[in-house]
Amino acid sequence: MTITGLVGAFFFLHYFFASITAHTSALLPVFLGIAIKIPIVPPLVWALLLAYTLGLIGILTPYASGQNAVYFGCGYISRRDYWVLGVILGIVFFGVYMAIVLPWFAFLKI
């Protein structure tokens, strides 16, 4: 539960940042510093859990990554639809991510 909560907070706090680079430079050191203090999970696993989500957060907002600006600017997706789909797909992607990665790390015993 702690892993899901901490990684989920890191994932969904991207709504407050204009780019993945800003999100990473501001939050990754803080979350990694907090997570390492939890003795149950090794620091390597925390680093991997947080870093892997950076590839998924590009779908959350129209300004989350470079290609999103092109789709949004060309009018393929409306502003409202982008935000609604971002929340829905963000929840789905995060759920699938946690369902795959936690058993995988347990299998690898890291």
Phi and psi in degrees as a GROMACS rama.xvg file:
@    title "Ramachandran Plot"
@    xaxis  label "Phi"
@    yaxis  label "Psi"
@TYPE xy
-64.7092  -42.0029  THR-2
-62.5595  -47.6985  ILE-3
-62.3086  -41.7211  THR-4
-65.3243  -45.7044  GLY-5
-69.4574  -44.812  LEU-6
-68.1756  -37.5586  VAL-7
-63.8343  -41.8321  GLY-8
-62.1112  -43.4926  ALA-9
-61.4755  -41.9495  PHE-10
-65.3807  -51.8256  PHE-11
-82.2579  -13.0214  PHE-12
-70.6408  -6.41726  LEU-13
-63.6072  -20.4707  HIS-14
-58.7018  -21.2175  TYR-15
-96.6403  6.65426  PHE-16
-124.052  148.385  PHE-17
-87.3484  -10.2402  ALA-18
-155.935  162.828  SER-19
-68.0359  -34.4066  ILE-20
-63.7756  -45.3282  THR-21
-63.8843  -42.0209  ALA-22
-60.3151  -47.0878  HIS-23
-65.489  -47.0735  THR-24
-69.6723  -28.042  SER-25
-87.4217  -40.551  ALA-26
-103.596  -30.4987  LEU-27
-60.0296  -46.5328  LEU-28
-62.3209  -37.5302  PRO-29
-67.1921  -50.5789  VAL-30
-66.1748  -38.0155  PHE-31
-67.2658  -39.0849  LEU-32
-63.275  -40.2226  GLY-33
-69.7749  -44.7195  ILE-34
-64.5963  -36.0134  ALA-35
-64.4859  -25.0973  ILE-36
-72.0296  -13.7248  LYS-37
-85.5195  112.776  ILE-38
-74.0274  -13.5369  PRO-39
-70.3552  -35.278  ILE-40
-110.673  132.009  VAL-41
-65.817  153.01  PRO-42
-57.8652  -35.9005  PRO-43
-60.9694  -42.5541  LEU-44
-65.1107  -42.7009  VAL-45
-60.0999  -44.5986  TRP-46
-61.3405  -42.9457  ALA-47
-68.4846  -42.0496  LEU-48
-59.3548  -43.4013  LEU-49
-74.5854  -39.6845  LEU-50
-69.4195  -37.1987  ALA-51
-63.283  -30.2365  TYR-52
-68.3982  -20.29  THR-53
-63.3064  -26.4169  LEU-54
-76.6327  -18.3144  GLY-55
-96.675  -21.2672  LEU-56
-76.0044  -5.58975  ILE-57
-66.98  -14.385  GLY-58
-90.6286  -6.40253  ILE-59
-72.7052  -43.0907  LEU-60
-134.397  163.416  THR-61
-67.808  -16.3873  PRO-62
-112.084  10.987  TYR-63
-68.0091  -35.2658  ALA-64
-148.092  169.766  SER-65
-60.6456  -43.4646  GLY-66
-69.4539  -24.8046  GLN-67
-63.2775  -36.6443  ASN-68
-62.8681  -35.1673  ALA-69
-67.7103  -48.4067  VAL-70
-61.328  -44.5238  TYR-71
-69.7465  -44.2068  PHE-72
-66.0538  -30.7247  GLY-73
-80.869  -8.35579  CYS-74
85.2121  13.3881  GLY-75
-65.2413  -34.1381  TYR-76
-130.955  131.393  ILE-77
-73.3142  164.395  SER-78
-59.321  -48.4761  ARG-79
-62.7941  -45.4578  ARG-80
-62.853  -36.8587  ASP-81
-62.7806  -43.7446  TYR-82
-69.2369  -42.621  TRP-83
-65.3949  -48.2533  VAL-84
-64.4953  -34.4076  LEU-85
-61.1369  -43.3859  GLY-86
-66.5024  -47.8837  VAL-87
-62.4598  -51.5402  ILE-88
-67.5878  -32.303  LEU-89
-61.7577  -44.0107  GLY-90
-65.4166  -43.6577  ILE-91
-64.1026  -49.6276  VAL-92
-61.3459  -41.5983  PHE-93
-65.7124  -42.3645  PHE-94
-61.9466  -44.2548  GLY-95
-65.9271  -41.1228  VAL-96
-58.2839  -49.0128  TYR-97
-67.7389  -35.7539  MET-98
-67.5053  -26.4406  ALA-99
-93.0722  -46.0588  ILE-100
-75.1509  -36.0651  VAL-101
-64.9147  -47.5034  LEU-102
-64.5874  -32.4562  PRO-103
-64.7105  -44.9308  TRP-104
-65.3489  -36.0247  PHE-105
-65.6974  -38.6244  ALA-106
-65.2575  -40.0348  PHE-107
-75.6836  -16.4907  LEU-108
58.4309  45.4519  LYS-109
